[in-house]
């Protein structure tokens, strides 16, 4: 029988195609695919967010040695729990607690395969028929891609360049309606590099509370700041509004290929538990994949070895950028 005479019942998922078309990877693939093979000039990867491809960026030897030890021990070749290895969750909680006025526990931490999976979990957990979310413009386009796949409606609010790319709070109130479930805040900002102040983030939190929506705080670049503006985690305002805080080891530890991130329920009032969001987060993870077990154990060891944030920052600078670290120290001694 010839295949041409058969009517096959399957076809590709067009929803995936449309979601991919507006993703960073999808756009880059399109651009690269249209480069002329006859043009031998080197190309500059302007859309590359992988610092490990440059020789000047290396993770700490502490992290590398922890991976080797975990693999050689042969203790971490099995499956990890759905929400992550307990020691890793405890270590992440302790690490984040340094910046918070209340204490997270391991039960507030969900280990994910990088921050991208944390975004997937967050958007799936809050989705319901007719729901919409508020996204920054400009912003990280993966939110649009994943929302399109989830059939989650998107409404954009502008970031204000004249005010350091702050959120247009008035626009948020005008955009939101009874079907709005969340607002996404990316801080430090991607792609604009903004670092929001305590007062500005508090204003965002109070506005979200007024609207009855939660905040998804994308903090994958947390503590990677330059100049005098300090990083302020959105979780500080968890007592004002429920916050889903997202992060990973990809940027600060310069290891995006290790694929380890986290989703945190910053919610001391327990609103996310009462509303069923926590149950939905676990439900998504039950039908999804996990980071490698030995990577999670490595994460726990490295976080646990940190005495305080300032010491760790100095350790990072010394190990990754020895020449710059020595110059910085010389300047500080001269002041």
Secondary structure, 3 states (H helix, E strand, C coil): CCHHHCCCCCCCCHHHHHHHHCCHHHHHHHHHHCCCCCCCCCCCCCCCCCHHHCCCCCCCHHHHHHHHHHHHHCCCCCCCCCCCCHHHHHHHHHHHHCCCCCCCCHHHEEEECHHHHHHHHHHHHHCCCCCEEEEEECCCCHHHHHHHHHCCEEEEEEEEHHHCCEECHHHHHHHCCCCEEEEEEECCCCCCCCCCCHHHHHHHHHHHHHHCCEEEEECCCCCCCCCCCCCCCHHHHCCCCCEEEEEECCCCCCCHHHCCEEEEEECCCCHHHHCCHHHHHHHHHHCCCCCCHHHHHHHHHHHHCCCCHHHHHHHHHHHHCHHHHHHHHHHHHHC
